[in-house]
Amino acid sequence: MALKCGIVGLPNVGKSTLFNCLSNAKAQSANFPFCTIEPNLGTISVPDNRLTELEGLVNPERVMPTTIEIVDIAGLVKGASKGEGLGNKFLANIRETDAIIHVLRCFDDDNIVHVDGSVDPVRDKEIIDIELQLKDLEAVEGKIKSLGKAAASGDKLAVRQHAILTQLKEKLEAGKSGREVEVEAEDDVKFMKELQLLTTKPVLYLCNVDEGSVAEGNKYVEQVKAAVSAENAEVLFLGAQIEADINELESFEDRQEFLGDMGLEEPGVNKLITSAYKLLNLSTYFTAGVKEVRAWTITKGMTAPQAAGVIHTDFEKGFIRAEVIKYNDFVSLGSEAKVKEAGKMGVEGKEYVVADGDIMHFRFNV
């Protein structure tokens, strides 16, 4: 599933350094604005200890983790919605993503230039928010105009969509994001998605901190948390440069020692990748056999046939049933055979909604 998280922020806040830590693709990283012009795309593995457990029990020939795509988007500046700093191009790149990781500079360093001359992550957040809101307002006003005649004539669908657009316009004009407009009806959700608004995308705020703050954060992180408290958005913090240093270490033992010295249990990017996965509303199921133990990415709420279709469209078209083992049962009993003996294997039909961690075997006929 080609779902993408876009890394956004002002120039020179550590986006490309972070991207380099996340991906094998190497984005240029330098101490000047607009270092990144074209978006860099990387496919990254999602850390999941359950794969390690399954590998130990099944002893397969290979193990395949699930992945997500991360896009490093060039730094936005004030006026981007009007084309400043190649803004229109950058905003278009954000539009193509499914969720946003908003990187904020939360460290002091006189040797690293800040585009606005001082460190203030809340101000930086507001600059980005305003540019995204202005661009969305432009799109919403255009859509309202195009629906005007149909809505005035009493067309039910146009009236409904016009009402949603009016709510969006009011929020955006008040300096709020489109994600604050909530809709429940399936057609309304679809309409909102088709608008591809920048401020309706789910967002995670990532505070880039200095070495001394990687374990517990700092005053800037607390300022960000206070500023976004009403948004129901997650706030993470890590040191992008520290993560880069960890990445350079060759052995697992050296990395663990380094993490211990920093007071950390795992690299910050692991938490970030896991949070990004959740931000995209994704879930994981497994297939487990001697040839391969593999994690598969699905959207939460998918039924068994839809999940089967992630492997191959023929699996969904010819779906008969799914044999399902709960992860905890597999681990506690130790093998598929013992799960069957214990009567713990479920046989599910087309209506079954796949749960995170399910171990699946599909029966199909084409």
N, C-alpha and C positions, 0 to 999 in steps of 0.2 A: 504494500500500500504506500503510494508515493505522497505521504503527508509531510509537510515541511514546517519547521520553526525558523523564523527569521530573527537574526541577531541585529537589533537596532540601537541607536544612541547617537549622541553628539560625536563629532570627530575626536579622535585621540583619547577615548575613555577606556580602551583595552579590548575592543571587539575582536580585532584580528588576532591578537595574542590569545584570546579565549578560543577563537575558532581553531587556531593551530593546535591547541591542546585537545580539542574535541575530535579533530579529524586528521586523517593522514594527508589530506590535501593541505598544502602549505600556502596560506595567504601571506602577502607581503605585510610586514609590520614595521612601522617606523614612527619617529617622533615628529610628525607633521600632519596637518589636516589633509583629508582627501587622499590618503595613501591608498585606500581601497576605492576603485572606481567601478569595476565590474563586480557583480555579486559572485562570491565564491561558494560553491556547493560541495558539501561533504556528507557522506553516508557513514553514520556512526553506530556501533553496537550498543545495545541497551544492557547495562549490567544486571544480572539476575542470578542470584545464588541458587535458585531452584534448578537451573541447568547443571550446575556443578554436582548437586545431589543426584540428579537423574543419571548423569554420566557415571558416577561412582557405582550406581546400582545396575545399570544396563551394560556398561563397558562397550559403547558403540564404536564404529570405525571413525566417525566424525561427529562433531557437535556444531550446530549452527544457531547462533543467537539471533534475536530479532533486531531490527534496525529502524532508525528514523533518519530523516534528512535535515541538515542544518544549513542555513544560508547566511553568509556574512554579507550584510548590506552596508554600503558606504554610509558614512556619517551624515546625518541630516543637520541643517543649520536653520537659524531663524529666517523665515521667508521662503522656505522650501516649497510651501504650497503655491507660491507665486513663481516658482522656477529658480529661486536662488540656489547656488551651489549644486547645479544639476538636479535640483529638487524633484522635478516631475518624473525624471527617470528613476530616482531612488524610491519615490512613493509608489511608482508602478511595480517595482520589485517587491515592496512590502505587500502590495495587494495580492500578489501571487502566492503568498505564504498562508498557512492555516492557523498559525499562532505566533505570538511575538515574545521574544526574550529581550527585555529592555535593559541594557547595561548602563549603569550609572557609576560615575567616578566617585569613590568614597575614600580617597586617600590624598594626603598632602605630599607633594614632591616638586620642589622648585625647578628641577631639571626636566620635568615633563610639562610642556606647554598646555594650558587649558584654553580652548577656543574663545571663552568669554573672560579670561584673565583671572578667575578665582574659582575655588572649589565650592560648589553649592548644588548637591544632587537634586534637591527639591525643585530649584529653579530650572535645572537641566531637564528634569522630567516634564515640567510645565511647558518648556519650549517645544519639546517633541509632541506633547499632547495637543498643543494649540495648532501646530502644523497639520497634524493628522485630522483634527476636528475641522479645520478650515477647508481641507480638501474634501472631507466627507460632506460638509455643508454645501459646497459647490455641487457635488453629485446629487444630493437629496433635493436641492432646489430645482435642478434640471429635471429630475424625475417627477416632482410635483407639477411642474409646468406641463410636462408631456401627458400627465394623467388628468389634467384639469377638466377638459371637455367631457371625457368619459365619466368622471366622478359627478360633474354637474348634471349630466343626463340621467343619473340614478343607477348606472351600471353597478351592480352589487359588488363585484370583485374590485372594480376601480375605486369605489367608495371605501372599501375595507383597506385597500393598499394606501389610498390617500391619507386615511386616518393614521396609519402606522408611520408614514413619511412625515406627517405633521408632528407626531410625537418626537421623531428623530430630530427634526428641525429645531424644536423647542429645546431639547436637551443640548444639542450642539451649540446653539446660540447662547446658552447659559454656561458654556465652557465645560460641559459634561461629555462623556463618551457615549457612543451609540449602544454599547453593551448594557447600558442602564435601562434601555427600553426592552422589556420582557414580553415575549409572545409565546403562546402555548399551542394554538391550533397548528396542525401539521402544514397547512397551506401557508400560514403566516411565517412559520419558521423557514420554509422553503423560499419564500419571497425575500426575507431578510438575508438569507444566504446568497441569493442571486444578486443582491445589491453590491456585494463584495466591498462593503465599507471597511475602512481601515480600523475604525474605533470599535467595531463589533467583534473583532478577533480577540480570543482569550489572551491574557498577558501575564507574564511572570517577570518580576523585577529582580535583577541581579546586581548586587552591590559589589563592585571591584574594590577590595580593601588592600591595605599594606600588610607586610609580613607580621607585624605585631598584633594584627586584628583578625587573623584568619580563624582563630579558635572561638572568639567570643564577640566579634564585631566591634563597632565603635560608635561615636556620637552621630556620624553621618548615617549609619545604618538605622539607628533609632529614629532619626529625622525622616527617613524614607518610610519606615514602618508607620509612623504617625500620619504622614501625608497620604498614604494609600489605604488607611484603615477601613474606609467606607467602600472600597472597591472589591472586597472579597478576592483579592489577588495575593498570591504567595510571594514572599520576599526571601531570597537567598543571598548569602554573601560568600565570597571566596577571593583569593588573591590570584589574579590571572598570571602574574609573573611567577608566583610560587608554583602554580600548576604547571607552568612551562618548565620550571626547574625539575619538578618531579618527573615530567615526561622524558627528560633527557637521561634519567638514570636507567641503566641497562637491566639490572636484576630486580626481582620482586623483593628480595631481602633488603636491598638498598632503599627501595621506595618505602617499605614499611618502617625502616629505621628513620628515614627522613620525616615521614608522617608523625612518628612518635615524638621526634624532636619538636615538631610544630604543635603538638597536642591534639592531633587529628587521628581519627580512626580509619578514614578512607579519603581518597582524593575528593576535592569539592566538585570536580566535574562529574563524578559518579552520581552525586545527589542531583546535580543540574540535569543530567540526561534522564534520570528517572522521573524528575519533576516535569520535564518537557514532554515525556511520554504520556504522563497523566493529563497534562495541559491539553494535549491533542485528543483527549477522551478515548485513549487506546487501551486495549487489554491484550493479554497473552494466553494462548493455549499451546499445548505441546503435543508432538508426536514422538514416540519413543520406541525404537527398535535397534537391533544389533547393527544395522547399516548406518543409522543416523538418529541422534536425538536432536530435535529442532524446536525452536520457539517460533510461533507464528503470530503476526500482528493482526488484530481485528479491531473494529470500532465497538465500544461497549454497547451491549444490547443486540448484537448479531445473533441470528438463529443458527442452528447446526448446518443447514444447507448453505447459508451465506458464508459461514466459516470454512466450510469445505471448499467453496468456490475460490477462496484465497490461495489454496494449493493449486487447483486447476478448475477451469470453468466446467469441465465434464463432470467433476465431482458434485457440483451443485445441480446441474441439469439432470443427472441420473441418480440423485440422492435416494437411498432406501432407508438407511438408519445410521445412527452413530453409537458406537460403543464408548462409554465414558467412564474414566476412572478419576476420582478426585485425587489431587496431588498428595494430600496428607495421608490418604489411604495407601497410595503406592509406596510412599516413603516408609510408613510405619510397618507395612507388611513385606516390603522388600522386592516384590516382583509381580508381573502381570498374572502369572499362574497362581500365586498365593492370593491375589486380590479376587480372582475368579472363584477359588476354593472357598473364600470367606463370603461369597455372594455380594461382593461390594462393587461389581461392575454393573453400571446402568446401561440399559438399551433405550435410546431416545429417538423420537421422531422429528418431523419437520418443524414442530413448534418449540422445540427445546432452545432456550436461550443459553448460550455458552458462557460459563463462568470463568473468571480469571484463574488460571492455573489448571484448568481441566486438561487431562491427557486423553486425546481423542483418536479413535480409529473409525474411518468412514467406510460404509458399505454402499456401493453404487453400481449402476448398470447403465451402459450407454450403447 
